[in-house]
Amino acid sequence: FEFTLFKYPEKLIAAVLDKTPDIACFSNYAWNLDLSYNVAARIKKRNPGLILIVGGPNYSTDAQEQQRFLEEHPLIDFCVFKEGEVAFAGLLQCLADNNFDVNTVKLVRPGGCHYLLDGKLVVGPPVERIKNLNDVPSPYLSGELDDFFDDKLVPIIQTSRGCPFSCTFCTEGLMYYNKISRRSTSLVYDEFCYIAQRKHPNIVDLHIADSNFGMYREDEDVAEAIAKVQKQYGWPEYLHTSTGKNQEERVLRVAKTVNKALRLAGSVQSLTNSVLANIKRKNISADQLMNLAIKARELGSNTYSEIILPLPGESRETHFKTIETVVNAKFNWVRLYTLMLLAGTEMSSRATRSQYAMTARYRVLPRCFGTYQFGSEAPVISAEIEEVCVATKDMSFEDYLECRLFHLTVEIFYNDSVASELVEFLNLFNISAFDWLLHIHNQRHFFPEALKRLYRQFYEETRDELWPSRKDLERFVRRNEAIGKYVSGELGKNLIFGYKALALRNVIKEVIGVAYNCSKALLKNRLPEVLAKYSSYLRELRQYSELKKLDLFNTASVFTAAFHYDFVALERLDFKSLPDGFDKPEGVEVSFFHTDEQKKIIEGALGVYGGDVVGISRILSKIHVSKIYRTLAEQNP
């Protein structure tokens, strides 16, 4: 076979206009189905004999839903089910053996393939999963992926496949994926080196597509391989992956080995016992995940937790309680998500929806939309639509919206250590980060007008992005004026990160001001003597915090200010000490600037993602933002 791989739709369209293919194969994910199918329709129009094959996890395990999917996408000739390498290769061989006659091949019933024949669903015999992933040739080492080493795409590698857990919201929660298959460390190391030698200088990241990286003994060998590559090539600086949900000590060893490039995940999703039972996560130790944060912090590693709203059985009160526990465990980030109802998961089944009275709505996936020129024909207009849960028998839609508002508070005021020096100060007097966050949230009606407007707009967009009908939303986004609003960023952004970007870029002084005013209010109510003693320190600490983050992505900005406390020394201690003994009565001039290394990170990220609100929001989700807060140094110390 002569084949070409494509990532960018524009390049695929240009190639198709130059030479129409005989077979077109598309991956099937929640974020690309609509675009793939619409482009495929244009190709099929040019070549009615085109054989269209799709495969991927965005496909139900329910026969009735499978039939409906294929009926709604009648141009699809074959859908490869579950793990695809063996089934897809077998299908191509079967096509070649039968002169590429689709009707003849459908009578053969190729393994691992689903399709319609005379209007009825045909399910080919199951294909056994690959036990040794080394049996699949490396697309990197063969050179097939060389064209994708540009300044936009981040390389991705899989070292193991499968997951031993049964989470109902995840496609890998099914028994089919329960056993783990692996690739050898030597092969993975060769790929690491291959990528390091060819990647664009702006690309400092690596994605590892494992479900529980760091949980298995072999992962320690992979971590050693990564460390060896880091030493030789200075890459990767950041690893994006889902870390192991058990075996905390091994996960910590892996994190230490890769030189803090790894964000450690304590992805609890919920800490409500009944909810964990409902979503089949009882074999995952929540205590281990929480301990992970504490021990990782001691190593200096970054940690994050993930929480999903609204899981079956979760109420507003229990959801807030989970957030409280996670925040007070001092995770660096707390990522808060709306529950996606993914095809092929138990969560999206009719039985689960009925049992928990789940209310579903539809919205356009962030950044998964666009208008694509197709020669002299009308442009291809595409938008990917996801189904999400916004209410259950235990949580009303109004409570869902209130929880999402609190998610914004956590994102703006807590994540990325926006006010970590203040949080540490409050902790010294047993005022928890969660109490502080909740106080901030309850004061939102009294925020400065610009910040209050930001919250109001977030609430309205969170409510208005949801549609009760997929068909109505599809019709809306197909309109030229509507898709234009998505492309411009007016609609369709990731709201949490989008509004975080707006806050960081436009109202950071107001954010810092609210953070400090609310802390002073808590101290005045609980410990007035502490407030009286440290009021001047808090005033200067607020200015320190502002200058670290003001105009953050402008690497040319340098600020100076006079202080009466040794903030350079306090920062080295992560502000875990009271300022007593760190005062400088005569005052000292301090400059705030970006180091060359920080400038490199910022300029590289801006080059990859752009400097508008959408670009900044993507940067916030990709890099350790606290690493680019300005460095400070005393002038003439």
C-alpha positions in Angstrom: 0.0 0.0 0.0 1.1 3.6 -0.7 -0.1 5.8 2.1 0.3 9.2 3.6 -0.4 10.4 7.2 -2.1 13.7 7.9 -2.7 15.7 11.1 -3.6 19.1 9.7 -6.9 19.2 7.7 -5.6 21.8 5.4 -2.8 19.5 4.2 -5.2 16.6 3.8 -7.5 18.7 1.7 -4.7 20.0 -0.5 -3.5 16.4 -1.1 -7.0 15.2 -1.9 -7.5 18.0 -4.4 -4.2 17.0 -6.0 -4.9 13.3 -6.1 -8.1 11.6 -4.9 -7.4 8.5 -2.8 -9.0 5.1 -3.1 -9.2 4.5 0.7 -9.5 7.1 3.4 -9.0 6.1 7.1 -9.9 8.4 10.0 -9.5 8.1 13.7 -12.7 8.5 15.6 -12.5 10.6 18.8 -15.0 13.0 20.4 -12.8 15.9 19.2 -12.5 15.0 15.4 -15.5 12.9 14.2 -17.5 15.8 12.6 -14.5 17.2 10.8 -13.3 13.8 9.6 -16.8 12.8 8.4 -17.4 16.1 6.5 -14.0 15.9 4.8 -14.6 12.3 4.0 -18.0 13.3 2.4 -16.2 15.7 0.1 -13.6 13.0 -0.9 -16.4 10.5 -1.5 -18.1 13.1 -3.7 -15.0 13.2 -5.9 -14.6 9.5 -5.8 -17.8 7.6 -5.2 -15.9 4.4 -5.0 -13.9 5.6 -2.0 -13.6 3.1 0.8 -14.1 4.9 4.1 -12.7 3.3 7.3 -12.9 4.8 10.8 -11.7 3.5 14.2 -11.3 4.8 17.7 -13.0 5.0 21.1 -15.8 7.3 20.2 -18.1 4.4 19.5 -20.7 2.7 21.8 -20.5 -0.9 23.1 -24.3 -1.1 22.8 -25.5 -2.8 19.6 -28.5 -0.5 19.3 -26.3 2.6 19.6 -23.8 1.1 17.2 -26.5 0.6 14.6 -27.7 4.2 15.1 -24.1 5.5 14.7 -23.6 3.8 11.4 -27.1 4.8 10.2 -26.2 8.5 11.0 -22.9 8.1 9.2 -23.9 6.1 6.1 -20.7 6.9 4.2 -18.7 4.7 6.6 -17.9 1.4 5.0 -16.1 -0.2 8.0 -15.7 0.8 11.7 -12.8 -0.9 13.4 -13.9 -1.8 16.9 -11.7 -1.6 20.1 -7.9 -2.0 19.7 -7.3 -1.4 16.0 -3.8 -2.4 14.8 -4.5 -6.1 14.1 -8.1 -5.7 12.9 -7.2 -2.8 10.6 -4.3 -4.6 9.1 -6.5 -7.6 8.6 -9.2 -5.5 7.0 -6.7 -4.0 4.5 -5.4 -7.5 3.6 -9.0 -8.7 3.2 -9.8 -5.8 0.8 -6.6 -6.6 -1.2 -7.5 -10.3 -1.4 -11.0 -9.4 -2.7 -10.0 -6.8 -5.3 -11.2 -4.0 -3.0 -14.8 -5.0 -3.5 -16.6 -3.7 -0.3 -19.7 -5.8 -0.8 -17.6 -9.0 -1.1 -15.5 -8.1 1.9 -18.7 -7.5 4.0 -19.8 -11.0 3.2 -16.4 -12.3 4.5 -17.0 -10.6 7.9 -13.5 -9.4 8.7 -12.5 -9.6 12.3 -12.9 -6.7 14.6 -15.0 -4.7 12.1 -18.5 -3.4 12.3 -20.7 -2.3 9.4 -24.1 -2.2 7.9 -25.2 -4.8 5.4 -28.7 -4.5 4.0 -29.5 -2.1 6.8 -28.5 -4.5 9.6 -25.5 -4.3 11.9 -22.8 -6.9 11.2 -20.3 -7.5 13.9 -17.1 -9.3 12.8 -15.5 -11.9 15.1 -13.5 -10.3 17.9 -9.8 -9.9 17.5 -7.5 -10.7 20.5 -5.7 -7.8 22.0 -2.0 -7.4 21.4 0.0 -8.9 24.3 3.4 -7.5 23.3 3.3 -3.9 22.0 6.8 -4.4 20.5 4.9 -6.4 17.8 3.7 -3.0 16.5 6.5 -1.3 14.5 7.5 2.1 15.8 6.1 4.9 13.6 8.9 7.2 14.9 11.8 4.9 14.2 10.4 4.1 10.7 10.4 7.8 9.9 6.6 7.9 9.3 6.2 10.8 11.8 9.1 13.0 10.6 6.8 15.4 8.9 5.1 16.2 12.2 8.2 17.6 14.0 7.1 21.2 13.8 6.7 24.1 16.2 3.1 23.3 17.1 2.7 19.5 17.7 3.9 17.9 20.9 5.2 14.4 20.5 3.3 11.5 22.1 4.4 8.1 23.2 2.7 5.1 24.7 4.8 2.7 26.9 1.9 0.6 28.2 -1.7 0.0 27.2 -4.7 -0.9 29.4 -6.0 -0.1 32.9 -6.7 -2.4 35.8 -9.5 -0.1 37.2 -13.1 0.0 36.2 -14.1 3.7 36.4 -17.5 4.0 34.7 -16.8 7.4 33.2 -13.7 6.2 31.2 -13.5 4.2 28.0 -10.7 2.0 29.5 -13.0 1.1 32.5 -14.3 -1.8 30.6 -13.1 -5.4 31.2 -11.7 -5.5 27.7 -8.9 -3.1 28.7 -8.2 -4.7 32.1 -4.9 -6.4 31.2 -1.8 -4.4 30.6 0.5 -4.8 27.6 3.8 -3.0 27.2 6.6 -1.9 25.0 10.2 -2.6 25.9 12.2 0.1 27.6 14.9 -0.2 25.0 12.5 0.5 22.2 11.0 3.4 24.1 14.4 4.8 24.8 15.3 4.7 21.1 12.1 6.7 20.4 12.9 9.2 23.0 16.4 9.8 21.5 14.9 9.9 17.9 12.4 12.6 19.0 14.9 14.6 21.0 17.2 14.8 17.9 14.4 16.0 15.6 11.9 18.0 17.7 11.5 21.8 17.2 13.4 23.9 19.7 10.1 25.4 20.9 8.7 22.0 21.9 9.8 21.3 25.4 7.0 18.8 26.3 6.3 15.1 25.9 2.9 13.4 26.2 2.9 9.8 27.6 -0.4 8.2 26.7 -0.3 5.6 29.5 -3.3 5.4 31.9 -1.2 4.9 35.1 2.4 5.9 34.4 4.7 5.3 37.3 2.5 2.5 38.9 4.4 -0.4 37.4 7.9 -1.7 38.0 8.8 -1.3 34.4 7.9 2.4 34.6 11.0 3.0 36.8 13.1 1.7 33.9 11.3 4.1 31.6 11.9 7.0 34.0 15.6 6.1 34.0 15.5 6.3 30.2 13.9 9.7 30.3 16.4 11.0 32.8 19.2 9.8 30.5 17.6 11.6 27.6 17.2 14.7 29.7 20.8 14.7 30.6 21.9 14.2 27.0 19.4 16.5 25.2 17.9 18.8 27.8 14.4 17.4 26.9 11.7 16.8 28.0 11.2 19.7 30.4 7.5 18.7 31.0 5.8 15.3 30.9 2.1 15.2 30.5 0.5 12.0 31.5 -1.9 10.3 33.9 0.1 9.0 36.8 -0.6 5.8 38.7 -3.6 5.7 41.1 -2.0 3.2 43.4 1.6 2.3 44.3 2.4 5.8 45.6 6.0 5.1 46.6 6.9 3.9 43.1 5.1 6.9 41.6 7.2 9.2 43.8 10.4 7.4 42.8 9.5 7.9 39.1 8.7 11.6 39.7 12.1 12.1 41.4 13.9 10.3 38.7 12.6 12.5 35.9 13.8 15.7 37.6 10.5 17.3 38.5 9.3 17.2 34.9 6.2 15.2 36.0 3.1 16.6 37.5 1.9 14.0 39.9 -1.8 13.3 39.7 -4.0 12.6 42.7 -7.1 12.2 40.5 -9.7 11.5 43.2 -12.7 12.6 41.1 -14.7 12.5 44.4 -14.0 11.6 48.0 -17.6 10.7 48.8 -17.6 6.9 49.6 -21.1 6.3 48.0 -20.1 8.1 44.9 -16.8 6.2 44.6 -18.9 3.0 44.8 -21.3 4.3 42.2 -18.5 4.9 39.7 -16.6 1.7 40.6 -13.5 3.3 42.0 -13.5 1.4 45.3 -10.2 -0.4 44.4 -8.4 3.0 44.2 -7.1 4.2 47.5 -8.1 7.8 48.0 -5.8 8.0 51.0 -2.8 7.0 48.8 -3.7 9.7 46.4 -3.9 12.3 49.1 -0.6 11.1 50.7 1.0 11.4 47.3 0.5 15.2 47.4 2.1 15.5 50.8 5.2 13.4 49.9 5.5 14.9 46.4 5.6 18.3 47.9 8.5 17.2 50.1 10.3 16.2 47.0 9.6 19.5 45.3 7.4 17.9 42.7 4.3 19.6 41.3 1.0 17.9 42.1 -2.5 18.2 40.8 -5.8 16.6 41.6 -8.9 16.1 39.4 -12.5 16.3 40.4 -15.5 15.6 38.2 -19.0 17.3 38.5 -21.7 16.0 38.9 -20.9 12.3 39.4 -23.8 9.9 40.4 -24.8 10.4 44.0 -22.8 13.7 44.4 -24.5 16.7 45.9 -23.4 20.3 46.1 -22.4 19.8 49.7 -20.3 16.6 49.2 -18.7 18.2 46.1 -17.6 21.2 48.1 -16.3 18.8 50.8 -14.2 17.0 48.3 -12.7 20.3 47.1 -12.0 21.3 50.7 -10.1 18.1 51.4 -8.0 18.3 48.3 -7.2 22.0 48.6 -6.2 21.6 52.2 -3.9 18.7 51.2 -2.0 21.4 49.3 -2.1 20.1 45.8 -0.6 22.7 43.5 -3.5 22.5 41.1 -7.1 21.3 41.5 -8.6 20.6 38.1 -12.4 20.7 38.1 -14.3 19.2 35.2 -17.8 18.7 34.0 -18.8 15.1 33.5 -18.5 14.1 29.9 -20.8 11.3 28.7 -18.4 9.5 26.4 -19.5 6.9 23.9 -18.5 3.4 24.9 -18.5 4.0 28.7 -20.8 2.6 31.3 -21.6 6.1 32.5 -23.2 6.9 29.2 -25.4 3.8 29.1 -29.2 4.0 29.2 -29.2 2.1 32.5 -26.9 4.5 34.3 -28.7 7.6 33.0 -32.0 6.2 34.2 -30.8 5.1 37.5 -29.4 8.5 38.5 -31.9 10.7 36.6 -29.0 12.3 34.7 -29.8 15.4 32.7 -27.6 15.7 29.6 -26.8 18.8 27.5 -24.7 19.4 24.5 -21.9 21.9 23.9 -19.2 22.6 21.4 -15.8 21.3 22.4 -13.2 24.0 22.9 -11.0 24.6 19.8 -12.6 21.8 17.9 -14.2 23.9 15.2 -13.3 25.7 12.1 -13.9 26.7 8.5 -11.7 24.9 5.9 -11.4 25.9 2.3 -12.0 23.0 -0.2 -10.8 24.2 -3.6 -13.5 26.0 -5.5 -16.3 24.3 -3.5 -18.1 25.7 -0.5 -15.8 25.6 2.6 -16.2 22.7 5.1 -17.8 24.0 8.3 -17.2 21.8 11.3 -17.7 21.8 15.0 -17.3 18.9 17.4 -20.1 18.5 19.9 -19.8 16.8 23.3 -22.5 15.5 25.6 -22.2 16.4 29.3 -24.1 15.8 32.4 -25.4 18.9 34.2 -27.8 17.5 36.8 -28.7 14.3 38.6 -31.3 13.2 41.1 -28.8 14.4 43.8 -27.8 17.7 42.2 -30.0 20.4 40.5 -28.9 22.4 37.5 -28.8 25.5 39.7 -26.4 23.7 42.1 -24.3 22.7 39.1 -24.0 26.3 38.0 -23.1 27.4 41.5 -20.4 24.7 41.7 -19.0 25.8 38.4 -18.7 29.4 39.8 -16.7 28.0 42.7 -14.5 26.2 40.2 -13.7 29.5 38.7 -12.8 30.9 42.2 -10.4 27.9 42.7 -8.9 28.4 39.3 -8.3 32.1 39.6 -7.3 32.4 43.3 -5.7 29.1 44.1 -4.3 27.2 41.1 -0.8 28.0 39.8 0.2 29.4 43.3 -1.3 32.8 42.4 -1.3 33.7 46.1 0.7 30.9 47.6 2.7 33.2 49.9 -0.5 34.4 51.4 -1.9 30.9 51.8 1.3 29.9 53.6 1.0 32.9 55.9 -2.6 32.0 56.8 -1.7 28.4 57.3 0.8 29.4 60.0 -2.2 30.6 62.0 -4.4 27.6 61.2 -6.6 29.4 58.7 -7.1 26.8 55.9 -6.8 27.6 52.2 -10.3 26.3 51.7 -11.8 28.7 54.3 -10.0 31.5 52.6 -11.3 30.5 49.2 -14.8 30.1 50.4 -14.7 33.5 52.0 -13.5 35.0 48.7 -16.3 33.2 46.8 -19.0 34.4 49.2 -17.7 38.0 48.8 -17.9 37.9 44.9 -21.0 40.2 44.9 -18.7 42.9 46.4 -15.7 42.4 44.1 -14.3 45.4 42.1 -16.6 46.0 39.1 -14.2 44.5 36.5 -13.8 41.3 38.4 -17.5 41.1 39.2 -18.3 41.5 35.5 -15.9 38.7 34.7 -17.8 36.4 37.1 -21.1 37.4 35.7 -20.0 36.7 32.1 -18.6 33.4 33.1 -21.9 32.4 34.7 -23.9 33.4 31.7 -21.6 31.6 29.2 -21.6 28.5 31.4 -25.4 28.5 31.3 -25.8 29.5 27.7 -23.2 27.1 26.1 -25.5 24.2 26.9 -28.1 23.0 24.4 -30.8 20.4 25.1 -30.8 19.2 21.5 -27.7 18.1 19.6 -29.5 18.7 16.2 -30.4 22.3 17.1 -26.7 23.0 18.1 -25.5 21.3 14.9 -27.8 23.6 12.8 -26.6 26.6 14.8 -22.9 26.1 14.3 -23.3 25.4 10.5 -24.4 29.0 10.0 -21.6 31.2 8.7 -22.1 33.9 11.3 -22.2 31.4 14.1 -19.0 29.5 13.2 -17.3 32.9 12.8 -18.0 33.6 16.4 -16.4 30.3 17.4 -13.3 30.9 15.2 -12.8 34.4 16.6 -13.0 33.1 20.2 -16.2 34.9 21.1 -17.8 31.4 21.5 -16.5 27.9 22.1 -13.5 28.6 24.4 -12.6 26.5 27.4 -14.5 28.7 29.9 -12.4 28.0 33.0 -9.1 28.6 31.3 -10.4 31.4 29.2 -11.6 33.4 32.2 -8.5 32.5 34.1 -6.5 34.0 31.2 -8.7 37.1 31.3 -8.2 37.5 35.0 -4.4 37.0 34.8 -4.1 39.4 31.8 -6.6 42.1 32.6 -7.5 42.2 36.3 -4.6 40.6 38.2 -4.3 43.6 40.5 -7.9 43.3 41.4 -7.5 39.5 42.0 -4.5 40.1 44.3 -6.4 42.9 46.0 -9.4 40.6 46.7 -7.2 37.8 47.9 -5.5 40.1 50.5 -8.6 42.0 51.6 -10.4 38.7 52.3 -7.4 37.4 54.2 -7.4 40.5 56.3 -11.1 40.1 56.9 -10.6 36.6 58.1 -7.8 37.6 60.4 -9.8 40.6 61.8 -12.6 38.2 62.7 -10.5 35.4 64.1 -7.1 36.8 65.1 -7.3 40.6 65.3 -4.0 40.7 67.2 -2.2 38.9 64.3 -3.7 41.4 61.8 -2.5 44.3 63.9 1.0 42.9 64.3 1.5 42.0 60.6 -0.5 44.6 58.7 2.5 46.4 57.3 4.0 43.0 56.2 0.8 42.0 54.5 0.7 45.4 52.7 4.2 44.8 51.3 3.5 41.1 50.6 0.6 42.2 48.5 2.8 44.5 46.4 5.4 41.7 46.1 2.7 39.4 44.8 1.4 41.9 42.2 4.9 42.7 40.8 5.6 39.0 40.3 2.6 38.6 38.1 1.7 42.0 36.6 1.9 42.0 32.7 3.2 38.4 33.1 3.7 37.5 29.4 5.6 40.7 28.6 9.2 39.6 29.1 10.5 43.2 28.6 8.7 44.5 31.7 10.9 45.1 34.8 9.6 46.5 38.0 11.3 47.9 41.1 10.0 48.7 44.5 11.3 49.4 48.0 10.5 46.9 50.8 11.2 46.6 54.5 11.3 42.8 54.5 13.7 40.3 53.0 11.4 38.8 50.4 14.3 37.1 48.6 15.1 35.1 51.7 11.4 34.4 52.5 10.8 33.2 49.0 13.7 30.7 49.3 11.8 29.3 52.3 8.5 29.2 50.3 7.1 31.7 52.8 6.8 28.9 55.4 8.2 31.1 58.0 6.8 34.2 59.7 8.5 37.5 58.7 9.9 38.0 62.2 13.7 38.3 61.9 13.4 39.0 58.1 12.7 42.7 58.5 14.9 45.4 56.9 14.2 48.7 58.7 16.3 50.7 56.4 14.5 49.4 53.4 15.9 47.8 50.3 15.2 48.2 46.5 14.1 45.0 44.8 13.8 44.4 41.1 11.4 42.0 39.5 12.4 40.6 36.1 12.2 37.5 33.9 15.4 35.5 33.7 16.7 34.3 30.3 15.3 30.8 31.1 11.9 32.3 31.9 12.0 34.4 28.8 12.7 31.3 26.8 9.7 29.4 28.3 7.3 32.4 27.7 8.5 33.2 24.2 8.4 29.5 23.2 4.9 29.1 24.6 3.7 32.3 22.9 5.2 31.0 19.6 3.4 27.7 19.9 0.0 28.8 21.3 -0.3 32.6 20.5 -0.8 35.6 22.8 -4.5 36.2 22.5 -6.9 35.0 25.2 -7.4 31.6 23.6 -3.6 31.2 23.3 -3.0 32.3 26.9 -5.7 29.9 28.1 -3.9 27.0 26.4 -0.5 28.1 27.9 -2.1 28.0 31.3 -3.2 24.4 30.8 0.2 23.3 29.5 3.0 24.9 31.5 3.9 25.3 35.2 2.8 28.9 35.3 4.4 29.5 38.7 7.8 28.9 37.0 7.3 32.1 34.9 6.4 34.5 37.8 9.1 37.1 37.8 12.3 36.5 39.6 13.4 39.1 42.2 16.8 40.4 43.3 17.9 43.0 45.7 19.6 46.0 44.1 23.0 46.6 45.7 22.4 44.1 48.5 
